Amino acid sequence: MKKLRLGAAGLGRAFALMSPAFRDPRIELVAAADPRTEALRKFRQDYGGRGYATVEELCADREVDVVYIATPHELHAEHARLAASAGKHLLVEKPMALTLEDCRSMIQAARKAGVALIVGHSHAFDAPILKTRELIQGGAYGALRMISALDFTDFVYRPRRPEELATGAVFNQAAHQVDIVRLLAGARVRSVRAFTGDFDAARPTEGAYSCLLGFDNGVFANAAYSGYGHFDSDEFMGWIGELGQKKDPKAYGLARKALRGAKSELDFKSARNYGGPKFKPAKSSAHEHFGLFVASCEKADLRPLPNGVMIYGDRERRLQRVKPPSLPRAEVIDELYGAVAKGRAPLHSGESAMATLEVCLAIRQSSRERRDVFL
């Protein structure tokens, strides 16, 4: 079996969450780039790979087949074009970019270089979501009619760089929710009506949104998100957190409390990042998720859970189990390996990610202009 030699551009939180998937036997993590010396030191200890101070140096490494781009959102396009021009296949974190123009340039760069472009991780990769899609496409429960999505988290009170607060929940979180809804609907979004909320003057950002999406096949979806750290919708998921970890419902308000106690938000964030003195790797026992989803078909409601899909049919209520994950986010490696080693068209392609970004931009536009936006 051919191994894909991967280089990681950026060793922040995104890398920390994806890194368990790189233990997959089909992947060899051989190099990384990050300006933080402590992160590179830990990378060398953990993986024995080469460390670079810049993405340019990483892309010049001839032993790297794939570059995983986990740098800040605003740098994705620049780094993707750079890696593609060096002949590297691309795995790009969500959101793909911050503008449609940047998305187009990334797609064009990959096409010109003849390299694969996969965008993820997003929670549209999660195995229970993929199983829900399979059940919908199987047709046993009739046509899909409506999708309902809801997620309440403490997103706003996690330590952030100023640029992260500026992009807010729509870019950072709707990228997950919209990706899932689009995947399940199996059609193009035609109309968007949305509202966004900025509810805490001390944390100026879009911390919440609610939107109604209309698809060209007649399906419609409502999606709501709040990152203000009060109600926790993991209560609906059996107290399994977004990363598949068990949660203690008594540990209420920890993010807000920890942020209040930090002398410097940036130092606090850095200490918790990969290579920092307070870094703790995520531990999962179930599949990841992004809150409550219900896909309403003519003959059943389908609800993905951390251990499978609940089917609420005309005459039955049962759990369609999905086997536990072998590695967190193994589905990303499945798609990456399939595209690079076997030439399969990726489900989470650059074109698909650009369509998700178009919806995210329309959410902001609809709220700002107080009108429906037609795509």
N, C-alpha and C positions, 0 to 999 in steps of 0.2 A: 504493500500500500504506500503510495506516494504521500509524504507529509508536506503540508504547506508551511513554509517558513514565514513567520509573521513578525512584523515590527510594529510596535505600539507608539503612536505619536500622541503623547500626553499620558501622564501617570496619575491623574486626579481621581475623583470619585467614580466617574464613568468607567475608567480602567479597573478600579478596585471591584466594581460590581460585575464586570465582564470577565475578569481574569480567571475565575474558576472554570469557565468554559474552555479556556485555552489549555487546560490539562487534558483535553480530548486527545486521544492517540493520533488523530489525523493532523494535529497542529503542533508545530515546534516554535515556541516563542524565543526568537533569537536576538532581538534588539529592541531598544526603546529610546525615545527622545523626550527630554523634559528639562526645563531650566533649573529645577531644584536638585541640588547635589544629593540631598538625603533620600529623595525618591529613587535616583539612579543607583545609589548605594544599596538600597533594599532590593531593587530589581536584580542587580548582579548577584546578591546573596540568594534570592529566591529562585532565579532562573538560570544563572550563569551566563546570561546574555551580554551583548555589547551595549554600552550606554553612550548616548550622544546628547550634546547640549542643545542641538537644533534639529528641526525636522528636515532641513536641507541635507544634513549629514546622514540622517537615517535613510533618506531616499536614495542617497548615493551608494548605500551598502548593497553590493551585488548579490549577497546571499539572502536578501529579503524578497519574498515573492508577493506578499500581501502587506499593505499598510493599513492598520486599524487607526482611524482618525478620531481621537477623543480629546482634541484640543477645544478651547472655547468656541461656542457657536459661530461667532463672527469670523473665525479663522478657517472654518471647514472648507470653504470654496478654494481659498488660496492653497491650502495644504493638499486638497484632493487633486487640483490641477498639477501641482508639483509632483505628487506621487505618480499620477498617470503618465506625465511626461517622461518619468524615469522607468516606465514599463511595469509599474506595480499594480496589482489588483487592489480594489478599494473596498474596505468595510468602514462605513461612515456612521458615527453616532447620530441619533436624532437630536434636534431637528436637522434635516439635511443641510440647510442654510437659512439665512434670514430674508432672502429675496428670491423671487422667481428667476431673476436674471442670473444670480449665482448658481441656482439649481441647473439652469440650462447650460451654463458654462462647464459645470462638472460632468453632466451627461455627455456633452460634446467632446470633452477632453478624454473621457473613458472610451468613447466610440473611436476617436481618432487613433488612440493608442492600442485599441483592440483588447482592452482589459475589462474584467467584470466589475460592476458597481452594485454593491448591496448596502442598503441603509438600515441600520439597526444597532443595537437592540431597541425595539419598541415592544410593548406588550402584545402587539398583534402576532408576535412569534410564539406566544405562550401555547403550550400543547392543548389545554382545554379550549382556547379560542379556536385553534385549528380544528379540533374535534367538532366544535359547534358549527363551523363553516362546512365541514364534511357532512354533518347531519342535515343542514339546510340544503346543500347541493344534492343530497341523496333523494330528496323529494318525498320521503315517507310521511312527512308532517305537513305537506302542502306548501304553497308559496309563502315566502317571507313577506310580512306586511309592515312591521314596525319594530324599532329597536329603542330600548330605554337604557340609559347609562347614567350612573351617579357615583361620584367619588368625593369623599371628604377626608382631608389629610392635614398635616401640620407643615405643609410646603413653605409657607411664608416665613416660618420661624426657624428654618434650618439655616446655618451660616451661609452667607452669599457674598460673592463679589458684587460690586456696584453694577457691573454689566449684566449679571444674572437677574438682579432686581429689575433692571430696565426692561428686560425681555419678558419677565413675568410668567404667569401660569399659562397663558395661551401658547406661547412658543414652547415652554418647557414641559407642560402637562397635556395640553390639548393634542399635542403631537401623538401621544399614546392613544387617547380616547378616539380621536378622529381616524387614526390608522385602523383601529379595531372595527369601528362602525363601517368604514368604507370596505374593509375586507369581508365583513359579514353580509353587507348589502349587495356586493358584487356588481355595482353599477357606479355611474358618475354622479357626483353631487351637482345639482343644478341650482339650488337656491339655499341661502343662509339667512336666518334672522337670529340675532344674538344680542346679549347684554353682557357687559363685563363689570366687575366690581373692584373698587379700591377702598377697603373698609378700615384701614389702620394708618393714620397719618405718620406714625413712627416708622412704618415699613412701606414707603410709597411704591406701590407696584400693582399690577393687575393680579389680584390674588384669587379671583373667582370669576366664573362665567357661566352662562346658560345659553343654549342655542337649540334651534330647530333646523334640521337639515332635510331637504327634499331631494330625492334621487330620481334619475330619469326613468327608472323602472317602476315608479310608483311607491316604492318603500319610503318611509319617513322615519327620522330618528330624533329623539330629544336627548341632550347630553348636558349634565350639570356637574360643576366642579367647584369645590371650595378648599382653599389651603390655609384656613385661619385657625386650625388647631383646637376646635371645640368638639363638635360631634366627630366621631371616628367611624367611618363606614366599614372598617374591618370588622366591626361588630356583626355585619351581615355575612361575613366570610368565615365565621367560626373562630374569630380572633387569630387568623392567619394574616400576616402582614403582606405588603406589596411584594417583598422579596422572598416570600414563601416561608418566612420565619414565624415561630410561635410568639404571640404577644401577650403581655400581662395587662388586662384591662385596668388594673389598679395603678399602673404607671402612667397616670393621666397628666398631660401638660408638661412633659419632660423637655420637649424642644423649646418651648417658650421660656421655661425656667432656666435651662442651660444657657440660652442666648442672653438672658438678663444678667447672668453671672459672669459673662465674658468681658474682659477688659478691652479686647480688640477683636472684632468680628473676623477680620482676615487672619489674625494669628490663631484664633479658635478653629477656623476652617482648615488652616494649614496643618494644625496639630492632629486633626482627625483624618487628614488625607493620607493616601498611601505614602509610607516612609516617615510619617509624623509620629511623635511619641505616644499619641493617644489613638492611633489607628487600630481598628478592630475589624477583621474580615467578617463579611456577612455569613450567617449560618442559616441554611434553609432546610426544611423538612418536607416541603410540598411545592407544588408549582406556583410560580409567581402570578400576580393578577393586577388588575387596575380597577378594583372596586366592583360595584354591582352592574351587571349587564343582563338584560332579558331580551331575547330575540323572539318576537311573537310571530309565529307561523299560523296558517289557517287551522291546523289541527293540534297545535301544541305551542307552549312557551318553553324556550330553551335557555337555561341559565348556567353559564360556565362557572365552575368553582375550583378551588385549589387542588381537588382530587378527582375532578371529572366534570360531567355536564348533567345537571338535573333536568329531567324531561317531565313536563306537566302536560300530559296528553288528555284526550277525551275520556279515556277509561283507565288511565294509569298515571302513577307518579313514581318515577324511579330514577336512580342514579346510574348513568352510563360512565363507569369508571375509566380513568386514564391512568396508566401505570406511573408510579412516582418517577421523577426525573433522575436519570443516571448522573448528570451533571447539571448545575444551573445553566439555563440558556443554551442547552445543547442544540436546540432547534436552529439557532443562529449558525452554528458550525455546520449543521446539516445543509443549510442553504448555501453557505459560503463554499463548502467543499463541492457541492453539486454543481455550482456555477463555474468554479475555477478548474476542478479536476475532471468533471464529466460534461461540461458544456451545457448544463441545463439552465434555462431562463429563470432567473430568480423571481420569486413572488414579491419580495420587497425590493423592487428595483428603484433606480433613480427616478424613473418616470412616475412610479407610484408614490414615492416620497414627495415629489414636487406637487402632485395632486393633493396630498395631505397638507403641505404648506399653503397651497392656494386657499384651502378651506380655513386654515388658521388665520391667514391674512384677512379673509372675508369676515371672520368672527369679529376681529378688531374694527374693521371698516363698518360693519353693520351696527355695532354698538356706538361707534363714534358718530355716524351719520343718521342713526335712528331710523333705519329702513332695511328692507330686504335687499340682499345683494345676489345678483344672478351671475353664475359663472359660465 
